[in-house]
């Protein structure tokens, strides 16, 4: 269940002696449930403790701020958990950070939005562009998607107001913000703005099967058994003091979480340093995410039993 408010996160467990992951809180509130009317169904209403959740979120933000404060260059991130509705970030609306290969997902989505289906050979190009980050495939599909003008129209359609396509043929010069990357991921996950379910499924499937040497970055937020769909970008900046821009964004799903996370860096001393910075931040978020929705339980009546 995806929630948009603390009230919506509430999970109502109708327990007629059942055992499940909620069994512990059910037993913990057994005394309260025993006080219900004899003909009332036993249930447990699990609600997040808003005060505790706010405190946990503040601790996480401080921890990330300390981590980011000790790293060189510019670092921005945005995170949204679709299960709890919790969102947080740092400089998430910072403009002017390039996507590099991160824009390849945009190219494919814009192309799919223009057509009912891919033409002969385009599926292979799309696969190589996303899974292998093939630049030649991106060059070809960039023009088929309408180039900069086509991508600009696509961004307007999706409401990505902080994303600007690269000039001319330079799709890698597309600039965006972590907030817009998370908005794009949310549209891929939930739909809307005219995106077709089959197209969203194709894009996410390709992002979920990037080559092993490219599955670094926000995947560091995953726990054992979680599924990851991501796209990374990296490029040297010889005219910006010989630094690097390194970015990673994606979706991490598993029991109790549906995390959308985007981390963008530039002015990095090396590609490896940018990767390590992103993964360190992702690990902090992935580890602490579960502490943002602590719960409390109480017994409730759900109407007469049979």
Steps between C-alpha positions, in 0.01 A plus 500: 500500500639840407424780744507877470454592867565356842132413528514313173795295622278346765471125460186334626554137593185298551636224721283199566783311661720535188880499501693732269772765505258705709461228757738664747307829522176301510623310806644819650154656502316188609398653832344798326324278250359289785310804620300521176132405499449126471331529160759737351761370256850519644736721302812702551547844356869569442576869465835670453604710797528832320725659763742207501501491121583870477784451747634204302483699178687791660771261621535355152526844342767602751695180435489554124594867542806401702594245236453739209678780688819297503501439123638723223297643215129560471266228625121502478244229566129431527321198645138390515363179650171420328392264779522746787479825304817624671713735290821684575795650317782750480534759224246290311395795282856603417514575128781468249618147586544288188356152465760356257373146422216545747306672220484174302188397691344833399582434133328162506196631687463792259525265201239265646269796562518593129407156367264216571787252465870494423603448139727228367838512668399762755443252782857375457628857501297574814632190672861588423445862599365419846667171594842571349479880499592490131562854374453420131156356573418816695615718207259319269200499732556863606411620151214253464356641823512849350836619631506789742164636385334162539645449847402852607138430400514168685629668817216754483249218464637326809527821702879474535558874527857470628630288211646646178616293203860529387582727205508366146607137493641508853239299688756446779490872572140475621470667840256397770445494875464211747141610560418464130672161484284375787191642330596309184549180702161546665332531162677181390385323815143627521409631157326821406557780247397266219776244553391153392542209742679285241749777427567558868549128548752485216706790634505367856586150378802631310606712798475186712744314277789741449834328456678397817777756457235775498279398791685723747355811663158515663493118496706527820171584677367150432470226761546131416207399284403853393455574130675794335429689176748780431690709251834666561691778330867592510719731296830687535483880503836607353389863482381501861836463671535141369225375729224242454121500511355173631129431549276208596125468536266207534233302680563252783209273588458231763291411805372821657674737261477654155786747505564752223844655535706740288852618583685747280859615540740719308841660553616155611875428502444169316230266376577253778471770764158601369380139501625444855326818617168398345518149643588624847198729500274226361611258772409751771156556349439129441604404853303770680189502281317244715540717809291778347167325557496368857155384604274472801206265529163513664195278498193604305156368417419412141135410535311187605630154436301219345 
